[in-house]
Amino acid sequence: MSSCAFPAVLELGLRVNKLGTSSVTYEVGIFEEGVEGVKAVGGFTHVFCDSVHRRPMKLLRAYREGLEKLLVRAGEEEKEEEEETVRYRSAKL
């Protein structure tokens, strides 16, 4: 990981690390355009909730199918390939 500064153009990669019954854990990689290597990595978990009862709800089929396209299963990539996996198996924001 390293720093970047204005006027650098940044690219963000998004992937799903875990897809549960009612939640999804995302990871975001930040890259500088034209520069090898990741600048930073962060993540967050989103729990899908029923808007009326404010309780976790099962993911809708269409959401699950879309998120599965971004899912990286444990053990799929080697440690040294992690940066490239984030870049190429991700959806640009």
VEXGU-10784 format. One record per residue (C-alpha): x negated, y, z; residue number from 1. Coordinates in steps of 0.25 Angstrom, whole numbers, padded with zeros to 4 digits. Each point is the difference from the previous one (the first is absolute). Layout:
BEGIN
[rec [X,Y,Z],NUM] ...
This chain:
BEGIN
[rec [0000,0000,0000],1] [rec [-0005,0014,-0003],2] [rec [0005,0014,-0001],3] [rec [0005,0008,-0011],4] [rec [0003,0015,-0002],5] [rec [0008,0010,-0009],6] [rec [0001,0000,-0012],7] [rec [-0001,-0015,-0001],8] [rec [0012,-0008,-0005],9] [rec [0005,-0011,0009],10] [rec [0007,-0013,-0004],11] [rec [0008,-0007,0010],12] [rec [0003,-0015,0000],13] [rec [0011,-0007,0007],14] [rec [0002,-0014,0004],15] [rec [0008,-0009,0009],16] [rec [-0008,-0008,0010],17] [rec [0012,-0006,0007],18] [rec [0015,-0002,-0004],19] [rec [0009,-0004,0011],20] [rec [0015,-0003,0001],21] [rec [0003,0015,0004],22] [rec [-0014,0007,-0001],23] [rec [-0011,0003,-0010],24] [rec [-0015,0003,0004],25] [rec [-0006,0009,-0011],26] [rec [-0015,0004,-0002],27] [rec [-0005,0012,-0007],28] [rec [-0013,0001,-0006],29] [rec [-0006,0014,-0004],30] [rec [-0010,0001,-0012],31] [rec [-0007,0011,-0007],32] [rec [0003,0000,-0015],33] [rec [-0013,-0005,-0007],34] [rec [-0007,-0004,0012],35] [rec [-0002,-0014,0005],36] [rec [0004,-0004,0014],37] [rec [0012,0003,0009],38] [rec [0000,0013,0008],39] [rec [0010,-0004,0010],40] [rec [0010,-0010,0004],41] [rec [0012,0001,0008],42] [rec [0013,-0007,0003],43] [rec [0014,0000,0006],44] [rec [0012,-0009,0002],45] [rec [0014,0003,-0004],46] [rec [0012,-0007,0006],47] [rec [0013,0000,-0008],48] [rec [0012,0004,0009],49] [rec [0015,0000,-0001],50] [rec [0004,0015,-0001],51] [rec [0012,-0002,0008],52] [rec [-0005,-0009,0012],53] [rec [-0015,0005,-0001],54] [rec [-0004,-0015,0001],55] [rec [-0010,-0008,-0009],56] [rec [0006,-0006,-0012],57] [rec [-0004,-0010,-0010],58] [rec [-0007,0005,-0012],59] [rec [0009,0001,-0012],60] [rec [-0004,-0010,-0011],61] [rec [-0003,0011,-0010],62] [rec [-0009,0007,0010],63] [rec [-0007,-0013,0003],64] [rec [-0002,-0004,-0014],65] [rec [-0007,0014,-0003],66] [rec [-0008,-0001,0013],67] [rec [-0005,-0014,-0004],68] [rec [-0007,0006,-0012],69] [rec [-0009,0008,0009],70] [rec [-0002,-0011,0010],71] [rec [-0014,-0005,0003],72] [rec [0000,-0013,0006],73] [rec [-0011,-0003,0011],74] [rec [-0012,-0007,-0005],75] [rec [0003,0004,-0015],76] [rec [-0013,0009,-0001],77] [rec [-0014,-0001,0005],78] [rec [-0005,0011,0009],79] [rec [-0009,0006,-0010],80] [rec [0011,0001,-0010],81] [rec [0010,0007,0009],82] [rec [-0002,0014,-0006],83] [rec [0003,-0004,-0014],84] [rec [0012,-0008,0005],85] [rec [0006,0012,0006],86] [rec [-0003,0008,-0013],87] [rec [0005,-0009,-0010],88] [rec [0011,-0008,0008],89] [rec [0006,0013,0004],90] [rec [0010,0010,-0005],91] [rec [-0005,0014,-0002],92] [rec [0008,0010,0008],93] 
